[in-house]
Amino acid sequence: MSETDRKSPSTPAIAPSSNENGERDAVAGEAIGVPDVVAGSGSLDRLVDTARDYARQATAQNTNTAYNADWAHFNSWCRRRGAPPLPPSAELIGLYIANCAAPDTRTPALSVSTIERRLSGLAWHYQKRGFVLDRKDRHIATVLAGIRRKHARPPVQKEAVLAGDILAMVATLPFDLRGLRDRAILLIGYAGGLRRSEIVSLDAGKDDTPDSRGWVEIEKSGAILFLQGKTGWREVEIGRGSSEQTCPVHALEQWLHFAKIDFGPLFCRTTRDNKRALDARLSDKHVARLIKQTVLDAGLRSDLPQKERLALFSGHSLRAGLASSAEVDERYIQKQLGHASAEMTRRYQRRRDRFRVNLTKAAGL
């Protein structure tokens, strides 16, 4: 069976005559053009195309996909009720989010975080069309406050992959080409505290491909990853491990050597016979599937049914695992994960040393 990554279903059309790509182009690029008072020229037209390309890169592809799905859902909801989606109506959107929280059909209710994301998606699309959605309007703000008060729950955290877990997971992988690649993915992702999108967006070298979000430089003492994340560029240092069997840098070197990769995507697909690496970059969905499969193969949380075990682990399990396992000063973990605050880092620490500082006693009680 050939190794391919299934593509997610296309986002529903936003309007009957628009597909996802056309819609994204329209809202992100067509507002950019030559001013009416300036005569057009070939050079200016080329600059318009360049500016539109940059505009489309203003938000991440995953964000674009989610926002397009939000807009499509709202349009469909409006059509079924005979209401126009344009111009924005605070009253209508208040009814919409109320219906998302308490559906009048058999569709499941949306979580508070998903409803808030939907509002962000609607605001983004309205802005691109020259409108402003006032989320502080009482018709929206009061309904949303009520939804939060009634339905808000603590965030569901994924299980952390701890040190012993990651060793058990990589031990299930074979030493063929695909196994070398997947071993490097797990160990680099774990030691770097990386998101799955960051793992697959790496290139072997700087500026190798236009869709790259970083590259790697391997040195004697370890590897340095240069990553373009949510908060800008950052460097992630991954030192060499205590043994070659568990060293993420050694695993990466083995994959690069046998896959003969010195240019382009760092982690790519392989041929059907698993003998040669292809040029195609892996999807971040591969990382999620890899984690879930190796969790099952390693027998982690075998006390639970398989469905519950799979639901416990995701790509974020690697980041949570590093934050929970590394016994170092919290600021080093914060830097490795690229968090702006220590509070965000603590959300990833599943077994922090709580009450190490007892303020009650320190206050004299």
TORMARDREN-159347 format. One line per 8 residues: for each residue x, y, z of C-alpha. Coordinates in nm, 4 decimals. Layout:
# residues N
X,Y,Z; ...
END
This chain:
# residues 365
0.0000,0.0000,0.0000; 0.1479,0.3356,-0.0977; 0.2165,0.5903,0.1692; -0.0088,0.8886,0.1186; -0.1696,1.1396,0.3469; -0.5414,1.1738,0.3105; -0.6438,1.5279,0.2377; -0.9109,1.6752,0.4561
-1.2436,1.7395,0.2854; -1.2673,2.0699,0.1087; -1.4297,2.3512,0.2968; -1.7882,2.4034,0.1834; -1.8424,2.6805,-0.0646; -1.9047,3.0188,0.0844; -2.1317,3.1188,-0.1961; -2.2780,2.9011,-0.4701
-2.0270,3.0365,-0.7232; -1.7177,3.0308,-0.4986; -1.4926,2.7514,-0.3827; -1.2584,2.7720,-0.0890; -0.9550,2.8895,-0.2807; -1.1484,3.1457,-0.4805; -1.3101,3.2793,-0.1666; -0.9819,3.3088,0.0153
-0.8294,3.4899,-0.2820; -1.1253,3.7264,-0.2974; -1.1336,3.8265,0.0660; -0.7583,3.8353,0.1191; -0.6391,3.9872,-0.2047; -0.8933,4.1689,-0.4177; -0.9163,4.4641,-0.1803; -0.5558,4.5399,-0.2721
-0.5033,4.7268,-0.5952; -0.3755,5.0399,-0.7621; -0.5356,5.3622,-0.6297; -0.7925,5.5137,-0.8643; -0.5907,5.8333,-0.8949; -0.2850,5.6445,-1.0232; -0.2584,5.5246,-1.3815; -0.1977,5.1529,-1.4063
0.1212,5.0087,-1.5476; 0.2852,4.6720,-1.5917; 0.5193,4.7206,-1.2965; 0.2378,4.8346,-1.0660; 0.0208,4.5428,-1.1715; 0.3031,4.3044,-1.0814; 0.3356,4.4739,-0.7434; -0.0381,4.4298,-0.6894
0.0035,4.0559,-0.7456; 0.2948,4.0507,-0.5016; 0.0997,4.2441,-0.2389; -0.1972,4.0096,-0.2763; 0.0309,3.7096,-0.2269; 0.1591,3.8632,0.0968; -0.1969,3.9382,0.2077; -0.2896,3.5731,0.1666
0.0015,3.4829,0.3961; -0.1198,3.7193,0.6707; -0.2868,3.4281,0.8485; -0.1807,3.0650,0.8687; -0.3299,2.8137,0.6281; -0.5017,2.6257,0.9123; -0.6520,2.9528,1.0346; -0.7729,3.0362,0.6842
-0.9325,2.6933,0.6558; -1.1074,2.7271,0.9917; -1.2297,3.0812,0.9199; -1.3618,2.9774,0.5794; -1.5506,2.6904,0.7419; -1.6944,2.9317,0.9990; -1.8129,3.1697,0.7281; -1.9606,2.8846,0.5247
-2.1506,2.7550,0.8268; -2.2909,3.0992,0.9045; -2.3951,3.1511,0.5414; -2.5703,2.8147,0.5377; -2.7447,2.8964,0.8658; -2.8629,3.2319,0.7238; -2.9917,3.0753,0.4005; -3.2008,2.8203,0.5888
-3.3643,3.1005,0.7832; -3.4038,3.3451,0.4967; -3.1714,3.6012,0.6559; -2.8999,3.7935,0.4677; -2.5434,3.7492,0.6022; -2.4463,4.0953,0.4766; -2.4249,4.3585,0.6108; -2.3394,4.2371,0.9635
-2.6253,4.2384,1.2107; -2.5416,4.2083,1.5816; -2.8922,4.0867,1.6529; -2.8661,3.8100,1.3935; -2.5227,3.6975,1.5102; -2.6466,3.6903,1.8688; -2.9190,3.4494,1.7575; -2.6634,3.2486,1.5598
-2.4278,3.1880,1.8523; -2.7248,3.1080,2.0764; -2.8280,2.8436,1.8248; -2.4703,2.7087,1.8169; -2.4810,2.6632,2.1947; -2.8371,2.5228,2.1989; -2.9173,2.3750,1.8545; -3.2788,2.3392,1.7484
-3.1822,2.0348,1.5415; -3.0032,1.7090,1.6174; -2.6627,1.8609,1.5547; -2.4412,1.8610,1.8653; -2.3921,2.1809,2.0607; -2.0624,2.3611,2.0048; -1.8174,2.4244,2.2846; -1.7586,2.7763,2.4129
-1.4115,2.7860,2.2563; -1.5507,2.6839,1.9170; -1.8217,2.9513,1.9338; -1.5602,3.2134,2.0190; -1.3502,3.0943,1.7270; -1.6553,3.1200,1.5010; -1.7019,3.4809,1.6064; -1.3380,3.5498,1.5210
-1.3874,3.3895,1.1807; -1.6968,3.5995,1.1099; -1.5220,3.9190,1.2215; -1.2271,3.8367,0.9937; -1.4489,3.7806,0.6907; -1.6535,4.0931,0.7557; -1.3364,4.2989,0.7844; -1.2108,4.1676,0.4513
-1.5384,4.2816,0.2949; -1.5124,4.6333,0.4356; -1.7453,4.5859,0.7339; -1.6845,4.5938,1.1073; -1.8403,4.3400,1.3413; -1.8743,4.4929,1.6866; -1.8333,4.1965,1.9208; -1.8931,4.4277,2.2185
-2.2451,4.5044,2.0990; -2.4891,4.4006,2.3712; -2.6732,4.1628,2.1384; -2.3511,3.9612,2.0999; -2.1620,4.0290,2.4235; -2.4451,3.9483,2.6634; -2.5430,3.6294,2.4804; -2.1802,3.5157,2.4726
-2.1386,3.5966,2.8428; -2.4425,3.3823,2.9204; -2.3070,3.0966,2.7084; -1.9754,3.1138,2.8928; -2.1447,3.1190,3.2310; -2.3707,2.8229,3.1565; -2.1561,2.6032,2.9337; -1.7910,2.6886,2.9997
-1.5805,2.3941,3.1156; -1.2119,2.3605,3.2034; -1.0069,2.2921,2.8887; -0.9644,1.9243,2.8038; -0.5946,1.8477,2.8234; -0.4300,1.5734,2.6249; -0.2248,1.3119,2.8040; 0.1456,1.3894,2.8274
0.3910,1.1460,2.6696; 0.6536,1.1058,2.9428; 1.0144,0.9898,2.9077; 0.9392,0.6208,2.9541; 0.6432,0.6490,2.7181; 0.8390,0.8003,2.4296; 1.1069,0.5304,2.4633; 0.8402,0.2612,2.4496
0.6801,0.4281,2.1475; 0.9995,0.4522,1.9388; 1.0842,0.0933,2.0319; 0.7801,-0.0223,1.8338; 0.9161,0.1247,1.5100; 1.1161,-0.0820,1.2580; 1.4572,0.0204,1.1278; 1.3527,0.0534,0.7649
1.3422,0.3932,0.5916; 0.9959,0.4835,0.7132; 1.0771,0.3676,1.0634; 1.3903,0.5839,1.0736; 1.1842,0.8838,0.9670; 0.9077,0.8270,1.2191; 1.1614,0.7677,1.4991; 1.3247,1.1018,1.4182
0.9847,1.2744,1.4115; 0.8889,1.1480,1.7565; 1.2240,1.2185,1.9217; 1.2777,1.5602,1.7624; 0.9183,1.6593,1.8351; 0.9516,1.5468,2.1956; 1.2959,1.6954,2.2705; 1.2088,2.0194,2.0924
0.8628,2.0507,2.2441; 0.7335,2.1130,1.8929; 0.3853,2.1428,1.7523; 0.3075,1.8903,1.4806; 0.2829,2.1705,1.2236; 0.6304,2.2896,1.3239; 0.7772,1.9421,1.2803; 0.6605,1.8950,0.9223
0.7258,2.2565,0.8152; 1.1030,2.2236,0.8636; 1.3436,2.2166,0.5709; 1.6927,2.0725,0.5585; 1.8353,2.4171,0.4823; 1.7382,2.7818,0.4895; 1.5046,2.8991,0.2102; 1.4923,2.5545,0.0463
1.1189,2.5729,-0.0304; 0.8625,2.8565,-0.0340; 0.6283,2.6791,0.2101; 0.8981,2.6226,0.4712; 0.8559,2.7600,0.8228; 1.2096,2.6877,0.9377; 1.5228,2.4826,0.8934; 1.7751,2.2786,1.0932
2.1486,2.3091,1.1493; 2.3278,2.0085,1.2998; 2.6383,2.0737,1.5061; 2.8723,1.8624,1.7167; 2.6812,1.9235,2.0380; 2.3319,1.9010,1.8938; 2.0849,2.0524,1.6487; 1.9492,2.4045,1.6247
1.6028,2.4506,1.4797; 1.5091,2.7897,1.3401; 1.1302,2.8095,1.3597; 0.8739,3.0625,1.2473; 0.5968,3.0214,1.5015; 0.2910,3.2098,1.6175; 0.5001,3.4758,1.7908; 0.7730,3.5125,1.5281
1.1073,3.3437,1.4740; 1.2724,3.1494,1.7528; 1.5656,2.9115,1.7947; 1.5187,2.5717,1.9543; 1.8265,2.3879,2.0771; 1.8161,2.0081,2.0902; 2.1221,1.8604,2.2594; 2.2517,1.5128,2.1985
2.1177,1.2385,2.4224; 2.2955,1.0037,2.6606; 2.2899,0.7174,2.4095; 2.2481,0.6780,2.0347; 1.9356,0.4667,2.0881; 1.7503,0.7587,2.2476; 1.9305,1.0573,2.0943; 1.6990,1.2729,1.8789
1.9903,1.4270,1.6887; 2.1348,1.0854,1.6044; 1.7900,0.9687,1.4910; 1.7642,1.2741,1.2643; 2.1124,1.2120,1.1215; 2.0244,0.8498,1.0467; 1.7082,0.9525,0.8622; 1.8855,1.2213,0.6596
2.1709,0.9834,0.5707; 1.9666,0.6874,0.4537; 1.6974,0.9031,0.2904; 1.9715,1.1059,0.1168; 1.8123,1.4345,0.2104; 2.0236,1.7483,0.1855; 1.7655,1.9837,0.0369; 1.3932,2.0469,0.0675
1.1472,1.9205,0.3299; 1.3112,1.7596,0.6313; 1.0373,1.4986,0.6699; 0.8841,1.3684,0.3497; 0.6960,1.0716,0.2156; 0.8556,0.7525,0.0894; 0.7969,0.5345,-0.2164; 0.5550,0.2453,-0.2178
0.8355,-0.0054,-0.1587; 0.9784,0.2074,0.1262; 1.3179,0.2233,-0.0444; 1.3440,0.5906,-0.1357; 1.2346,0.9292,-0.0028; 1.0110,1.1455,-0.2195; 1.0038,1.5236,-0.2527; 0.6532,1.5622,-0.1075
0.6371,1.7096,0.2428; 0.4502,1.5129,0.5081; 0.1207,1.6456,0.6382; 0.0914,1.7360,1.0057; -0.1853,1.4758,1.0214; 0.0829,1.2114,0.9817; 0.2347,1.3183,1.3137; -0.1005,1.2829,1.4903
-0.1605,0.9393,1.3371; 0.1941,0.8318,1.4227; 0.1543,0.9276,1.7884; -0.1779,0.7473,1.8225; -0.0518,0.4324,1.6472; 0.2677,0.4060,1.8524; 0.0705,0.4707,2.1717; -0.1432,0.1673,2.0891
0.1540,-0.0462,1.9851; 0.3443,0.0444,2.3025; 0.0462,-0.0445,2.5204; 0.0207,0.2938,2.6906; -0.2875,0.3344,2.9113; -0.3919,-0.0212,2.8364; -0.6348,0.0054,3.1270; -0.8691,0.1997,2.9011
-1.0686,0.0957,2.5932; -0.8916,0.1659,2.2648; -1.1232,0.4518,2.1684; -1.0560,0.6339,2.4950; -0.6818,0.5728,2.4655; -0.6748,0.7271,2.1202; -0.8725,1.0282,2.2387; -0.6234,1.0934,2.5183
-0.3216,1.1474,2.2939; -0.2525,1.3956,2.0162; 0.0291,1.6010,1.8683; 0.0283,1.8213,2.1790; 0.1176,1.5165,2.3886; 0.4810,1.5629,2.2830; 0.4914,1.9261,2.4008; 0.3155,1.8393,2.7247
0.5535,1.5478,2.7727; 0.8639,1.7646,2.7537; 0.7130,2.0269,2.9838; 0.6165,1.7586,3.2368; 0.9330,1.5457,3.2219; 1.2201,1.7944,3.2020; 1.3369,1.8624,3.5574; 1.4907,2.2034,3.4935
1.4079,2.5616,3.5759; 1.0683,2.6534,3.4347; 1.2098,2.9413,3.2309; 1.4095,2.6985,3.0148; 1.0959,2.5020,2.9343; 0.9127,2.8250,2.8575; 1.1854,2.9261,2.6123; 1.1916,2.5839,2.4463
0.8151,2.5843,2.3918; 0.8154,2.9448,2.2730; 0.5616,3.0646,2.5291; 0.5238,3.4328,2.6071; 0.4293,3.3666,2.9694; 0.5136,3.1170,3.2409; 0.1404,3.0676,3.2994; 0.1001,2.9206,2.9516
0.3917,2.6860,3.0150; 0.2306,2.5643,3.3386; -0.0752,2.4569,3.1430; 0.1453,2.2024,2.9693; 0.2990,2.0647,3.2893; 0.0857,1.7687,3.3878; 0.2793,1.6829,3.7035; 0.4265,2.0036,3.8373
0.5856,2.0158,4.1810; 0.2884,2.1845,4.3412; 0.3154,2.3601,4.6768; 0.6954,2.3713,4.6540; 0.6576,2.7309,4.7666; 0.4065,2.7441,5.0542; 0.2848,3.0999,5.0777; 0.0527,3.0108,5.3635
0.3442,2.9227,5.5920; 0.5497,3.2079,5.4539; 0.2708,3.4444,5.5606; 0.2938,3.3149,5.9173; -0.0051,3.0790,5.9256
END
